[in-house]
Amino acid sequence: MALKQLDVRGEICPYPMMKTVQALKKLSPADQGLEVITDHAPALETIPTQAARLGYQATIEETGSPEWRITLTRS
């Protein structure tokens, strides 16, 4: 029951958001959520917005320059 991971580094919009939505829809009820790793700053707005529509809360952590971890968990 850990977080699934999705690495979308090197991808530009709209692909990080699209791949995140696909991954969220595939999560089982036992999965806690999804951890998305991105180096594309616009994804910091698009991914949390789309995840919220699916019932997920987002937390963003800067892990590099530029690199972020977006943790999406069920609300």
VENKA-V627842 format. One record per residue. N is the residue number from 1. RES is the residue in one small letter. D_FIRST is the distance of its C-alpha to the first C-alpha in Angstrom with 1 decimal. Layout:
N:RES:D_FIRST  N:RES:D_FIRST
This chain:
1:m:0.0  2:a:3.8  3:l:6.8  4:k:8.8  5:q:12.3  6:l:15.7  7:d:18.9  8:v:22.0  9:r:24.4  10:g:27.9  11:e:27.4  12:i:29.6  13:c:29.5  14:p:28.7  15:y:26.4  16:p:23.6  17:m:23.3  18:m:23.7  19:k:21.0  20:t:18.6  21:v:19.5  22:q:19.1  23:a:15.6  24:l:14.6  25:k:16.3  26:k:14.4  27:l:10.9  28:s:9.7  29:p:9.5  30:a:5.9  31:d:5.2  32:q:6.0  33:g:9.0  34:l:11.1  35:e:13.0  36:v:16.5  37:i:19.2  38:t:22.7  39:d:26.3  40:h:27.9  41:a:28.8  42:p:29.3  43:a:25.7  44:l:25.1  45:e:26.8  46:t:26.0  47:i:22.2  48:p:21.7  49:t:24.4  50:q:23.0  51:a:19.4  52:a:21.1  53:r:22.8  54:l:19.5  55:g:18.3  56:y:16.4  57:q:17.5  58:a:18.1  59:t:18.7  60:i:20.8  61:e:21.4  62:e:24.2  63:t:23.4  64:g:26.7  65:s:29.9  66:p:29.1  67:e:25.3  68:w:22.6  69:r:18.8  70:i:17.9  71:t:14.6  72:l:14.1  73:t:12.1  74:r:13.0  75:s:16.3
